[in-house]
Amino acid sequence: MPEPEALDRQALAALIAAQPPAEAFGPDSDTPALCIAATAITPATTRWLRALPCPVIAIGPATPAQARGCDVMLPDLASAHPLLTNITRSPITAMALVQHLRASCTLSLTDTLTAESFAYATLQHGPEFRRWQVQAAALSPLSPADPPLQIEHSGKTLRLTLADPCNHNAIGTRMRDALCEALDLALTVTGPVQLTALGRAFSTGGAVAEFGQVGDPATAHWLRTLRLPATRLARLAPRLSVHVQGAAIGAGAEIAAFGGRVTASNNAWFQLPELRYGLIPGAGGTASIAARIGRHRTAFMALSMARIPARTALAWGLIDAIEGGKIPPPG
């Protein structure tokens, strides 16, 4: 990978004046991502930058107006290296991610979930996901706990506990269906709802051995429309409390972020690793996480696949407090 450069205002203006075709950026091009100095972004260049079929990475402090013209904001070029490496490996997925996050700024939460599902289903039949599938062909299926979820209704409070610690509370088909049924129950009551987990991890996310089992993207989207916990969680958010310990990876982080109040233990950490599989977050994270930390940090999490420790999550607003023990109700 060539040494990246951050275009200054003059260089960016010259690039735009040259009227390069869209094919000069993104997948199958020499520019899978564009790095520019934040000071190069002006109202006149923002529309052009937002139309690019690749991530736009701004280097240096950016004003709110300048932030509209980029997908990620980083302090220096050195910080961009991990993202550029990942983008180069999965340029189609990286393009789809930032295009979706840009568009979602004008969508309702419900519409964002629908758009996320369309993009996720499409990518499941793309070359980058297919490449991962070949490498992961030998993955063993889960043997989930029975039941994978505990439900306790005490007084006015409904307590839901992910109860498959041997599998780090992975969200396989059985856990997903149990969670949907429990959340449907939660929608019929009016009291607080608490979501916690047993074991060392809150959830390591989707059961990767089950990825891509549906034969076509249309059916995959249909099933996700029916059986996505996120659609229920979004409706429950004002009275939903979530506590995270250990890892909250992929769907684990995405589900947790729907909480009206999210607390975490000191050892908690959050990660969006879907780019590794040629996918974007598909459990509602482009709605839930973006609502908490904004699209730029959401894009950073997804493109860097970095682990975000509890202290950083608190500073960003991904969680509301670091604490142990009992979970206070939302509000």
C-alpha positions in Angstrom: 0.0 0.0 0.0 1.5 3.4 -1.0 2.2 6.0 1.7 -1.1 8.0 2.0 -1.2 11.7 1.6 -3.7 14.2 2.9 -4.8 16.5 0.2 -4.8 20.2 1.1 -7.3 22.7 -0.1 -5.3 23.5 -3.3 -4.7 19.9 -4.2 -8.4 19.0 -3.6 -9.5 21.9 -5.8 -7.2 20.7 -8.5 -8.5 17.1 -8.2 -12.1 18.2 -8.5 -11.3 20.5 -11.4 -9.8 17.6 -13.3 -13.3 16.0 -13.2 -12.1 12.4 -12.6 -14.7 9.7 -13.3 -16.4 7.9 -10.4 -14.4 4.8 -11.3 -11.2 6.5 -10.2 -12.3 6.0 -6.6 -13.4 3.0 -4.5 -13.3 -0.6 -5.5 -11.0 -1.7 -8.4 -9.2 1.7 -8.3 -6.0 3.2 -7.0 -7.9 5.2 -4.5 -10.0 2.9 -2.3 -10.2 5.8 0.2 -9.4 9.5 0.0 -7.5 11.3 2.8 -7.8 15.0 2.9 -6.9 17.8 5.4 -10.0 18.8 7.3 -9.3 22.4 6.4 -9.7 21.4 2.7 -13.4 20.8 3.2 -15.5 23.7 2.2 -19.2 24.1 1.4 -18.3 24.0 -2.3 -16.4 20.7 -2.0 -18.8 18.9 0.4 -21.3 17.7 -2.2 -18.5 16.3 -4.4 -16.9 14.5 -1.5 -20.2 13.0 -0.3 -20.8 11.6 -3.7 -17.6 9.7 -3.9 -17.9 5.8 -3.9 -15.2 5.4 -1.2 -14.6 6.5 2.4 -13.4 10.1 2.9 -11.0 10.4 5.8 -10.4 13.9 7.2 -7.1 14.6 8.9 -7.0 17.2 11.7 -9.7 19.0 13.7 -12.9 19.6 11.7 -15.8 22.0 12.3 -19.3 20.7 12.1 -19.6 22.0 8.6 -16.4 20.3 7.5 -17.5 17.1 9.2 -20.4 16.9 6.7 -17.9 16.4 3.9 -16.1 13.3 5.4 -16.9 9.9 6.8 -14.1 9.6 9.5 -12.1 12.3 11.3 -8.6 11.4 12.6 -5.9 13.5 14.3 -3.1 12.5 11.9 -2.1 10.3 9.0 -0.6 7.7 11.2 -4.0 7.0 12.6 -5.3 6.3 9.1 -3.0 3.4 8.3 -5.1 0.6 10.0 -8.3 1.9 8.3 -6.6 2.1 4.9 -5.3 -1.4 5.2 -8.8 -2.7 6.1 -10.5 -0.6 3.4 -8.0 -1.9 0.7 -8.9 -5.5 1.7 -12.7 -4.9 1.5 -13.3 -1.9 -0.6 -16.8 -2.8 -1.7 -17.9 -3.3 1.9 -16.2 -0.1 3.0 -18.0 1.8 0.2 -21.4 0.4 1.1 -20.8 1.2 4.8 -20.1 4.9 4.3 -22.8 5.3 1.6 -25.3 3.8 4.0 -24.2 6.0 6.9 -24.3 9.1 4.8 -27.9 8.3 3.6 -29.0 7.4 7.1 -28.5 11.0 8.3 -31.8 11.9 6.6 -33.7 8.7 7.5 -35.8 7.8 10.5 -34.5 5.0 12.8 -37.0 2.5 11.3 -36.0 3.4 7.7 -32.3 3.2 8.7 -32.9 -0.4 9.9 -34.6 -1.2 6.6 -31.8 0.3 4.6 -29.2 -1.5 6.7 -30.9 -4.8 6.0 -30.9 -4.2 2.3 -27.2 -3.4 2.3 -26.4 -6.3 4.6 -28.3 -8.8 2.4 -26.6 -7.5 -0.7 -23.1 -7.8 0.7 -23.8 -11.4 1.8 -23.8 -12.3 -1.9 -20.8 -10.1 -2.7 -17.3 -11.2 -3.5 -15.7 -10.1 -0.2 -18.2 -12.1 1.9 -17.8 -15.1 -0.5 -14.1 -14.9 -0.1 -14.5 -15.1 3.7 -16.9 -18.0 3.4 -14.3 -20.1 1.5 -11.8 -19.4 4.3 -14.4 -20.2 7.0 -15.9 -23.3 5.5 -14.7 -25.5 8.4 -16.3 -23.5 11.2 -18.3 -25.7 13.6 -21.9 -24.8 14.3 -23.0 -23.7 17.8 -24.4 -25.9 20.4 -26.4 -23.3 22.3 -27.7 -23.6 25.8 -31.3 -24.6 26.4 -32.8 -22.1 27.0 -30.3 -19.5 25.7 -32.2 -16.7 27.4 -33.6 -16.3 30.9 -36.8 -14.3 31.6 -37.9 -13.1 35.0 -40.8 -10.8 35.7 -40.5 -9.3 39.2 -42.9 -6.7 40.2 -43.1 -4.2 37.3 -39.6 -5.1 36.0 -38.9 -7.6 33.2 -35.4 -8.9 33.4 -33.9 -10.6 30.3 -30.5 -12.4 30.7 -28.4 -13.8 27.8 -27.7 -17.2 29.3 -25.3 -19.0 27.0 -21.9 -18.2 28.6 -20.2 -21.3 27.1 -20.7 -19.7 23.7 -20.0 -16.2 25.0 -23.7 -15.4 24.4 -23.3 -15.5 20.7 -26.4 -14.4 18.8 -27.2 -17.6 16.8 -30.6 -18.4 15.4 -31.9 -19.8 18.7 -30.7 -16.9 20.8 -32.1 -14.5 18.2 -35.5 -16.1 18.2 -35.6 -16.3 22.0 -34.7 -12.7 22.2 -37.4 -11.7 19.7 -40.0 -13.6 21.7 -38.9 -12.1 24.9 -38.9 -8.6 23.5 -42.4 -9.1 22.0 -43.4 -10.0 25.6 -41.7 -6.8 26.9 -43.7 -4.7 24.4 -46.9 -6.0 26.1 -46.0 -4.7 29.5 -45.3 -1.2 30.7 -42.6 -1.4 33.3 -38.8 -1.2 33.0 -36.9 -3.8 31.0 -33.4 -4.9 32.0 -31.0 -6.7 29.7 -27.9 -8.4 31.1 -25.8 -11.4 30.4 -24.1 -14.4 32.2 -20.4 -15.1 31.9 -17.3 -13.2 31.1 -18.8 -11.6 27.9 -22.0 -9.7 27.2 -22.0 -11.1 23.7 -19.5 -11.9 21.0 -22.1 -11.1 18.4 -23.5 -13.2 15.5 -22.7 -16.9 15.3 -20.3 -16.7 12.4 -20.8 -20.3 11.4 -24.4 -19.4 10.6 -23.6 -16.4 8.3 -24.8 -16.7 4.8 -27.1 -19.7 5.3 -30.0 -18.1 3.5 -29.8 -18.8 -0.3 -30.7 -15.4 -1.7 -30.6 -11.7 -0.6 -34.3 -11.1 -1.0 -35.3 -13.9 1.4 -32.5 -12.9 3.8 -33.9 -9.3 4.0 -37.5 -10.7 4.5 -36.3 -12.9 7.4 -34.4 -10.1 8.9 -37.5 -7.9 8.7 -39.5 -10.4 10.7 -36.9 -11.7 13.1 -34.6 -8.7 13.9 -34.4 -7.9 17.6 -33.4 -4.4 16.7 -36.9 -3.5 15.6 -38.3 -4.4 19.0 -35.4 -2.9 20.9 -35.9 0.5 19.2 -39.5 0.6 20.5 -38.4 -0.4 24.0 -35.5 2.0 24.2 -37.0 4.6 26.6 -37.5 2.0 29.3 -34.6 -0.4 28.5 -31.5 -0.7 30.6 -28.5 -2.7 29.5 -25.4 -3.7 31.4 -22.3 -4.9 29.6 -19.4 -6.8 31.0 -16.4 -8.0 29.0 -16.8 -8.2 25.2 -19.6 -6.6 23.3 -18.7 -7.5 19.7 -20.7 -6.9 16.6 -24.4 -7.7 17.3 -23.5 -7.6 21.0 -22.5 -3.9 20.8 -25.3 -3.1 18.4 -28.0 -4.5 20.7 -26.6 -2.9 23.8 -26.6 0.5 22.2 -30.4 0.5 21.9 -30.7 0.8 25.7 -32.1 4.1 27.0 -29.4 3.7 29.7 -26.3 1.6 29.1 -23.8 0.8 31.8 -20.7 -1.2 31.6 -18.1 -2.8 33.8 -14.5 -1.5 33.8 -13.5 -4.5 31.7 -16.1 -4.0 29.0 -15.0 -3.3 25.4 -16.9 -2.8 22.2 -16.0 -3.8 18.6 -17.5 -3.8 15.1 -15.6 -6.5 13.2 -18.0 -7.1 10.3 -15.7 -5.7 7.7 -13.5 -8.8 8.2 -16.3 -10.8 6.8 -17.2 -8.5 4.0 -20.2 -7.2 5.8 -21.5 -4.1 7.5 -23.1 -4.1 11.0 -26.4 -5.9 10.5 -28.0 -6.1 13.9 -29.2 -2.5 13.9 -25.8 -0.9 14.8 -25.9 1.7 12.0 -29.0 3.0 13.8 -28.3 2.3 17.5 -24.6 3.1 17.6 -24.8 6.0 15.2 -27.5 7.5 17.3 -25.3 7.4 20.3 -21.9 8.4 18.9 -22.6 9.8 15.4 -21.8 8.4 12.0 -18.1 9.4 12.0 -17.2 7.4 15.0 -19.5 4.6 13.9 -17.6 4.5 10.6 -14.3 4.6 12.5 -15.4 1.6 14.6 -16.4 -0.4 11.6 -13.5 0.5 9.3 -10.8 0.2 12.0 -12.4 -2.9 13.7 -10.6 -1.5 16.8 -11.6 -2.5 20.4 -13.2 0.5 22.2 -12.5 0.2 25.9 -15.2 1.3 28.5 -13.5 4.6 29.3 -13.5 5.6 25.6 -17.0 4.4 25.2 -18.1 6.6 28.1 -16.3 9.6 26.7 -18.0 9.1 23.3 -21.5 8.4 24.8 -21.7 4.8 23.6 -22.4 4.0 27.3 -23.8 6.2 30.1 -21.8 5.0 33.1 -19.1 2.6 34.2 -20.4 0.7 37.2 -21.0 -2.8 38.6 -23.7 -4.4 40.5 -27.4 -3.6 40.0 -28.6 -1.7 36.9 -30.5 1.5 37.6 -33.7 2.1 35.5 -33.5 4.4 32.5 -34.2 8.0 33.1 
